[in-house]
């Protein structure tokens, strides 16, 4: 991804719209994960039921950084920190108690949130540039196998 494309993707995201980006497993359809309206656009675009929670992709593998002030998860158990240190970046998804800044739409009303720090370099560039979590399920329509 060129620097211009990266800036454009960030402008689109900050404007409340969605972008597709590669992760280590699939292309994700991403929106600002802490903004309800962006999250709702993901459900609509995919035809995904609102009862199926989303994963938040983090801009850092450091759970303490990502969760500062209880943004995405609280508390963070030591075991989660150990798992993140060992297996991130990568396709490991941690399920933790959600922080108070995570919109109910992301978690489908659950008390937990799914967190991941992807290993794909383009995903990392986008997340680092945007500086906040992106909600990003696979980009395929709901119920279809990701390609």
C-alpha positions in Angstrom: 0.0 0.0 0.0 1.4 3.4 -1.0 1.6 6.2 1.5 -1.1 8.0 -0.4 -3.4 5.0 -0.2 -2.7 4.7 3.5 -3.6 8.3 4.1 -6.8 7.9 2.0 -7.8 4.8 3.9 -7.4 6.7 7.2 -9.4 9.6 5.9 -12.2 7.2 4.8 -12.1 5.6 8.3 -12.1 8.9 10.2 -15.0 9.9 8.0 -17.0 7.0 9.4 -16.8 4.7 6.4 -15.3 1.3 5.8 -12.1 0.0 4.1 -10.9 -3.5 3.2 -7.4 -4.5 4.3 -5.4 -7.7 4.5 -4.8 -9.6 7.7 -2.9 -12.8 8.0 -6.0 -15.0 7.4 -8.4 -13.0 5.3 -9.2 -9.5 4.0 -11.0 -7.6 6.7 -13.8 -5.1 6.3 -12.8 -2.5 8.8 -14.4 0.5 10.6 -13.5 2.5 13.7 -14.1 0.0 16.4 -14.9 2.5 19.1 -17.6 4.3 17.0 -21.0 2.8 17.0 -22.0 4.2 13.6 -19.0 2.7 11.9 -19.6 -0.6 13.5 -23.2 -0.6 12.4 -22.1 0.0 8.8 -20.1 -3.3 9.0 -23.1 -5.3 10.0 -25.1 -3.7 7.2 -22.5 -4.1 4.5 -22.0 -7.8 5.3 -25.6 -8.6 6.0 -24.4 -9.8 9.4 -26.8 -10.3 12.2 -26.2 -7.9 15.1 -26.1 -10.9 17.4 -22.7 -12.0 16.0 -19.9 -10.0 17.8 -16.9 -8.5 15.9 -13.2 -8.7 16.6 -11.3 -5.5 17.4 -7.9 -5.3 15.7 -5.4 -3.4 17.9 -2.8 -0.9 16.8 -0.3 -2.4 19.3 0.5 -5.8 20.7 0.8 -4.3 24.1 -2.5 -4.9 25.9 -1.6 -2.3 28.5 -1.2 0.3 25.8 -4.3 -0.7 23.9 -6.4 -0.8 27.1 -5.1 2.3 28.8 -7.9 3.9 30.7 -10.0 0.8 30.2 -10.5 1.5 26.5 -10.9 -2.0 25.2 -10.5 -4.4 28.1 -10.4 -4.4 31.8 -9.0 -6.0 33.8 -6.2 -7.6 31.8 -5.3 -10.9 33.3 -1.6 -11.8 33.4 -2.3 -14.9 31.3 -3.6 -12.7 28.5 -0.5 -10.6 28.6 1.7 -13.7 28.4 -0.4 -15.1 25.5 -0.1 -11.8 23.6 3.6 -11.6 24.2 4.1 -15.2 22.9 1.6 -15.3 19.9 1.2 -11.8 18.7 1.4 -10.6 16.1 -0.7 -13.3 14.6 -4.1 -14.9 14.3 -4.6 -15.5 18.1 -7.8 -13.8 19.3 -8.0 -13.1 23.0 -11.5 -12.9 24.6 -11.4 -10.5 27.6 -13.8 -8.6 29.7 -14.8 -5.5 27.7 -13.8 -2.0 28.7 -16.4 0.7 29.1 -15.3 2.5 25.8 -16.3 -0.5 23.6 -19.6 0.0 22.0 -22.3 -2.6 22.7 -22.6 -3.1 19.0 -19.1 -4.6 18.8 -19.8 -7.2 21.4 -23.5 -7.8 20.5 -24.3 -7.0 24.1 -21.8 -9.5 25.6 -19.6 -8.6 28.6 -16.5 -9.7 26.6 -14.6 -8.4 23.6 -12.5 -10.3 21.1 -9.0 -8.7 20.5 -6.3 -9.4 17.9 -3.1 -7.9 16.8 -2.6 -9.0 13.2 0.8 -9.9 11.7 0.2 -8.7 8.2 2.4 -5.7 7.6 -0.2 -3.7 5.8 -2.7 -4.2 8.6 -0.1 -3.1 11.1 0.7 0.0 9.0 -3.0 1.0 8.8 -3.7 0.3 12.5 -0.6 2.2 13.6 -1.5 5.2 11.4 -5.1 5.3 12.5 -4.0 4.8 16.1 -7.1 3.1 17.4 -8.8 -0.3 17.2 -10.6 -1.3 14.0 -13.6 -3.6 14.1 -12.9 -5.9 11.2 -14.6 -9.2 10.4 -13.8 -10.9 7.1 -14.8 -8.9 4.0 -17.1 -11.6 2.6 -20.9 -11.5 2.9 -22.1 -13.1 6.1 -22.5 -16.8 5.8 -20.2 -17.1 2.8 -16.8 -18.7 3.0 -14.0 -16.1 3.1 -11.7 -16.2 0.0 
